[in-house]
Amino acid sequence: MSEDPADPCPDRGVAAADGEVDPGGKADGRGRQLLLEGAVLVALAEHKSAHGYDIRRILSDLTDGFMQVDLANLYRLLRRLEQEGLVTSTWAEGEFGPQRRQYRLTRQGCQHLISLRAPLEKREQAFRAVVEAIDRSV
């Protein structure tokens, strides 16, 4: 199998090395932002490139409508991710209108995405524990 040079995530399925990111075992206030950041990076990993409206639709589809992202917040996040070197953007002609920014995941962004798995999994365990406690209590 040949490696796609345009693929920022050639090592799909390879777990992140321990200690790359603080797993955030405590509630640090970044849970919602962490989920959004991870979802945006996943959208770009799966779709190679996308503009803001596409990313918003992909996030809604990915979460079965649960994640309805405000475009202003999404664009602020995309700018931050670009400043951090996790995504790149270029201007592309719009199909029916003005130019749009197309965003792509970088190799660094793919590595960061892999490192988000552990803290997101910790939060998932915390949510599951609360749901199970509710089931036992009612």
URHUHU-V467074 format. One record per residue. N is the residue number from 0. RES is the residue in three letters. PHI is phi in radians with two decimals (NA if undefined). NEAR is the number of other C-alpha atoms within 10 Angstrom. Layout:
N	RES	PHI	NEAR
N	RES	PHI	NEAR
This chain:
0	MET	NA	3
1	SER	-1.55	5
2	GLU	-1.45	9
3	ASP	-1.40	9
4	PRO	-1.13	8
5	ALA	-1.50	12
6	ASP	-1.45	16
7	PRO	-1.29	20
8	CYS	-2.11	23
9	PRO	-1.21	14
10	ASP	-1.76	13
11	ARG	-0.96	11
12	GLY	1.52	8
13	VAL	-1.59	9
14	ALA	-1.19	12
15	ALA	-1.21	16
16	ALA	-1.19	9
17	ASP	-1.02	10
18	GLY	1.49	9
19	GLU	-1.22	13
20	VAL	-2.38	15
21	ASP	-1.07	11
22	PRO	-1.13	17
23	GLY	1.05	15
24	GLY	-1.07	13
25	LYS	-1.67	10
26	ALA	-1.23	9
27	ASP	-1.83	7
28	GLY	1.43	9
29	ARG	-1.75	10
30	GLY	-0.97	14
31	ARG	-1.14	9
32	GLN	-1.13	11
33	LEU	-1.10	15
34	LEU	-1.12	17
35	LEU	-1.10	18
36	GLU	-1.05	19
37	GLY	-1.08	19
38	ALA	-1.14	21
39	VAL	-1.12	22
40	LEU	-1.14	26
41	VAL	-1.10	21
42	ALA	-1.00	22
43	LEU	-1.28	23
44	ALA	-1.15	21
45	GLU	-1.44	13
46	HIS	-1.97	14
47	LYS	1.14	17
48	SER	-2.69	19
49	ALA	-2.86	20
50	HIS	-1.74	19
51	GLY	-0.93	18
52	TYR	-1.13	14
53	ASP	-1.10	15
54	ILE	-1.05	24
55	ARG	-1.02	21
56	ARG	-1.15	15
57	ILE	-1.06	22
58	LEU	-1.11	21
59	SER	-1.11	16
60	ASP	-1.11	13
61	LEU	-1.04	14
62	THR	-1.82	11
63	ASP	0.92	10
64	GLY	1.51	11
65	PHE	-1.17	10
66	MET	-1.64	17
67	GLN	-1.93	13
68	VAL	-1.65	15
69	ASP	-1.19	9
70	LEU	-1.06	13
71	ALA	-1.07	10
72	ASN	-1.15	11
73	LEU	-1.10	18
74	TYR	-1.18	14
75	ARG	-1.10	11
76	LEU	-1.11	16
77	LEU	-1.07	21
78	ARG	-1.10	17
79	ARG	-1.12	13
80	LEU	-1.07	18
81	GLU	-1.21	18
82	GLN	-1.07	11
83	GLU	-1.46	12
84	GLY	1.41	14
85	LEU	-1.55	21
86	VAL	-2.38	23
87	THR	-2.16	19
88	SER	-2.45	17
89	THR	-2.44	12
90	TRP	-1.48	12
91	ALA	-2.31	13
92	GLU	-1.10	11
93	GLY	-1.32	12
94	GLU	-1.11	8
95	PHE	-2.21	6
96	GLY	-3.04	7
97	PRO	-1.23	9
98	GLN	-1.07	12
99	ARG	-2.30	17
100	ARG	-1.39	16
101	GLN	-1.79	19
102	TYR	-1.83	22
103	ARG	-2.33	25
104	LEU	-1.36	30
105	THR	-1.67	22
106	ARG	-1.02	19
107	GLN	-1.08	15
108	GLY	-1.12	25
109	CYS	-1.14	23
110	GLN	-1.09	18
111	HIS	-1.13	18
112	LEU	-1.02	21
113	ILE	-1.04	23
114	SER	-1.25	21
115	LEU	-1.35	21
116	ARG	-1.02	16
117	ALA	-1.07	20
118	PRO	-1.15	19
119	LEU	-1.21	18
120	GLU	-1.13	13
121	LYS	-1.04	15
122	ARG	-1.15	19
123	GLU	-1.05	11
124	GLN	-1.09	12
125	ALA	-1.15	15
126	PHE	-1.08	12
127	ARG	-1.06	12
128	ALA	-1.08	12
129	VAL	-1.17	11
130	VAL	-1.07	12
131	GLU	-1.13	11
132	ALA	-1.16	11
133	ILE	-1.08	10
134	ASP	-1.04	9
135	ARG	-1.29	8
136	SER	-1.53	7
137	VAL	-2.00	5
